[in-house]
């Protein structure tokens, strides 16, 4: 299953990117593969990620993991701004 995740950043793109790239083992634990990520040309506070996940159950488990939530907020992610788009394959 592929999804597009969109979030707003509170503390800048470089901070988010450095932490995002450092947590591959956490994503592997939940069967999440990053296919692409980026931001609009003129807005580094709005991040898009294209992810492939093994199952919705694993994605839900990842979203409920307090350690992952803390890592994301430490990276400046506004968790309340999160939007998911499920892509049809």
N, C-alpha and C positions, 0 to 999 in steps of 0.2 A: 504494500500500500504506500502511495506517495502523497505527501502533504506539503503545502506551503504554509509556513508559520511566519507571522508578522508581529513584531513587538516594537515598542518605543524605548529609546534609551534615555536615561537621565544624566549619565556621566561621560558621554563621549564614545565614539566609535573605536578608537585605538584600545581603550581599556577593555571594552567588550570583546574585541577581536582577540586580544592576547589571552583572555580567560577562556573564550570559546575554543580556541585552538588547543588549549592545554587539558581539555577534559574528554579526550577521545575514549578513555577507558570507561568513563561513566556512560557514554553513549553505547559503547559495545555491550555493556552489561544489559542494556535494554533492547539490543538489536536495532539500534538507530544508526543509519548511514547518512552522512551529509553529502548531498549531490551538488549543492551550490549554495552560496550566500552572498549578500550584498545589500546595497542601499541605493535609493534614488540619487542621481547625480548631484543634486543641490540640497540633499537632506540626509546627513549622516546620523540623524536621530531615529530614523525609521529603518529597521532591519528586516530583510526577508531571508528566509532559509527554506530551501527545498530539501526535504528529508524523505528517506525511504525507511519504513518501519516494518518489522516482522509481523506484528499484530496490534490490533487496537488495545488489547489487554496490556501488552508491554508498554505502549505509549501512555496509557492511563496510569500505570505503575510509576513510570518515570515522572509524570506530571505531579504525582502525589509524594515523591521522594523529597523529604525535607532537606537533605544534603544538596540535592540538585537545585532546589528552590533557593537555598542560601547562596550557592555559587552564582546563580543567575542574578540575584539581587546585588551581590557583591560586584558583579560586572556592570551594574547600572541598569539592568532590565526592569522596566515597569511591568510587573506581572499582570496588573489589571488591564493592560493594553493589548494583551495577547489575542491574536485571531488565528484560527486554523481554517485552511481550505483543503478539503479532501479531493484529490484528483482522480478522475475516472481513467481507468486503464483499458 
